[in-house]
């Protein structure tokens, strides 16, 4: 850090602390937008991100003139957003950044009297929010319906199947074998069914929709079966509990993604989806116990 400038002395401690936080946030946002610009293929979007990155850096310089210190960006946050962009796409990250721009503009408005340049900076932040909204057009979001179909079907069908098998067979290896066979067959069936349905609706991208459905289904199968593959065969109850936990995490993560990327309500969708999946698992649990008792199945 450099020594404080004389302008710092005119600020009270509370205002100075606020400006330092703003300064670091602007430095971090500038880095994030610049990284996003490097990976953006659309020329207009890349130029927009470069423009926003530059203006965020200009804001950093404005705050530096008041605080008199150089502050490094938050590297952890910058890396975190970069990883999110790779895993979840730029739409998800831009929605979060858009929310940040809106909150930043509100926070800046409280410094109207202390900072002469604040109105210009607020106008920039509001402009950034509008520009980011215009950019939100990512391919994977065109196929949310296909992803929901695969994910929801896998959660309902497989949690029910695994729950029934767990208490009927009481062996993690046997349950895993049956679930893998069922899951792969269901993945192919679901993808094929969605392809035929999309073709019947004259969707020119029917194959891609089927791919998203099948991929969502298969990933869910892998996550739900994994506890049964990793734990000893007699730990089927623990595997079942972990599987249910994974189910809740998947539902939570997916609905949080949609709530951010498409501005959909979170808790109602999460509760509805979780209730269906866990309800089917509970019913299948009872069926598994009944089938084991009625058929006299005992693998011990």
C-alpha positions, -999 to 999 in steps of 0.1 A, spaced: 0 0 0 11 36 -6 9 63 19 -25 80 24 -31 111 3 -43 144 18 -79 136 5 -80 107 29 -77 131 59 -110 148 49 -129 115 53 -142 101 85 -133 66 94 -166 51 85 -166 67 50 -130 57 44 -138 21 53 -167 21 30 -147 35 1 -119 9 6 -145 -18 4 -159 -2 -28 -124 1 -42 -116 -35 -37 -149 -46 -52 -143 -25 -83 -109 -40 -87 -123 -75 -84 -152 -69 -108 -128 -55 -133 -107 -87 -133 -138 -109 -135 -153 -90 -165 -119 -89 -183 -116 -127 -179 -151 -132 -192 -143 -110 -222 -113 -132 -231 -136 -163 -233 -165 -146 -251 -169 -156 -287 -196 -131 -297 -178 -99 -308 -204 -74 -295 -206 -92 -261 -168 -93 -258 -166 -55 -265 -193 -49 -239 -175 -69 -213 -142 -51 -221 -160 -18 -218 -175 -27 -184 -141 -40 -172 -124 -7 -182 -151 14 -164 -149 -7 -133 -112 -1 -133 -119 37 -138 -141 35 -107 -113 19 -88 -90 48 -97 -117 73 -86 -118 56 -51 -80 54 -50 -78 92 -53 -100 95 -22 -84 66 -1 -48 72 -12 -40 35 -12 -37 7 -38 -57 -24 -31 -54 -57 -48 -85 -74 -61 -101 -103 -42 -83 -131 -60 -104 -158 -43 -136 -142 -55 -122 -137 -90 -112 -174 -92 -145 -185 -78 -164 -166 -105 -141 -180 -132 -148 -215 -120 -185 -208 -119 -184 -196 -155 -168 -228 -166 -191 -251 -147 -224 -232 -149 -221 -209 -179 -217 -172 -182 -255 -165 -179 -254 -177 -143 -223 -156 -135 -237 -125 -153 -270 -128 -133 -249 -127 -101 -228 -98 -114 -260 -80 -125 -273 -83 -89 -240 -70 -77 -242 -39 -100 -277 -32 -87 -266 -34 -50 -235 -14 -57 -255 15 -73 -278 15 -42 -248 16 -18 -232 44 -38 -263 65 -36 -257 69 1 -225 88 -6 -241 115 -28 -231 144 -6 -195 132 2 -184 123 -33 -189 147 -62 -183 120 -89 -208 95 -74 -237 104 -98 -215 95 -128 -204 62 -112 -240 53 -103 -250 60 -139 -223 36 -150 -234 9 -127 -270 11 -138 -258 11 -174 -237 -20 -167 -268 -38 -153 -288 -30 -185 -259 -42 -207 -256 -74 -188 -293 -81 -191 -291 -77 -229 -263 -103 -231 -282 -131 -213 -288 -155 -241 -270 -188 -235 -276 -220 -255 -280 -243 -225 -309 -221 -212 -328 -228 -244 -329 -264 -233 -340 -260 -197 -371 -279 -203 -351 -309 -217 -327 -307 -187 -357 -305 -162 -372 -335 -179 -341 -357 -175 -332 -345 -140 -367 -347 -125 -374 -381 -141 -341 -395 -128 -346 -382 -93 -382 -395 -91 -376 -429 -108 -341 -437 -94 -346 -426 -58 -377 -447 -58 -360 -477 -74 -329 -475 -52 -351 -471 -21 -370 -502 -29 -340 -522 -38 -321 -511 -7 -345 -526 17 -354 -556 -5 -318 -566 -12 -299 -551 18 -266 -552 -1 -249 -521 -16 -232 -541 -44 -264 -558 -56 -283 -525 -53 -256 -507 -73 -256 -533 -100 -294 -532 -104 -295 -494 -102 -268 -490 -129 -285 -513 -153 -319 -496 -146 -303 -461 -149 -285 -466 -181 -315 -482 -198 -337 -454 -185 -312 -428 -198 -313 -442 -233 -351 -446 -231 -357 -410 -219 -333 -395 -245 -349 -415 -273 -385 -406 -261 -376 -369 -259 -360 -370 -293 -392 -385 -308 -414 -360 -290 -393 -331 -302 -393 -344 -338 -431 -348 -336 -432 -311 -326 -410 -303 -356 -381 -290 -335 -350 -287 -357 -328 -292 -326 -345 -324 -314 -312 -343 -312 -296 -316 -291 -327 -315 -268 -324 -353 -264 -287 -350 -256 -294 -325 -228 -322 -348 -214 -300 -379 -215 -270 -361 -200 -290 -347 -171 -305 -382 -165 -271 -399 -166 -253 -375 -144 -281 -379 -118 -278 -417 -120 -240 -415 -114 -244 -392 -83 -272 -413 -67 -255 -447 -73 -220 -436 -62 -226 -441 -24 -235 -477 -31 -202 -482 -50 -180 -466 -24 -194 -482 8 -191 -518 20 -219 -541 11 -234 -542 46 -235 -504 49 -266 -502 28 -285 -480 53 -257 -454 53 -255 -456 15 -293 -449 14 -290 -419 37 -262 -405 16 -281 -411 -15 -311 -391 -1 -287 -363 9 -273 -362 -27 -308 -361 -40 -316 -330 -19 -283 -314 -29 -290 -319 -66 -325 -305 -63 -312 -275 -43 -284 -268 -67 -305 -271 -98 -333 -249 -85 -308 -223 -72 -292 -222 -107 -326 -217 -124 -337 -191 -98 -306 -171 -106 -303 -177 -144 -340 -173 -151 -352 -153 -121 -376 -180 -110 -389 -185 -75 -366 -208 -55 -382 -221 -24 -415 -231 -39 -399 -250 -68 -373 -266 -45 -400 -277 -20 -422 -291 -48 -394 -311 -64 -380 -324 -31 -415 -335 -19 -421 -355 -50 -387 -372 -50 -387 -380 -13 -424 -390 -14 -417 -416 -41 -387 -428 -22 -408 -433 9 -435 -452 -10 -408 -474 -27 -392 -480 7 -425 -495 20 -429 -515 -12 -394 -529 -8 -400 -540 27 -434 -556 17 -419 -574 -13 -390 -587 8 -414 -601 34 -440 -615 9 -415 -631 -14 -392 -643 13 -361 -628 -3 -330 -630 19 -295 -625 4 -277 -628 37 
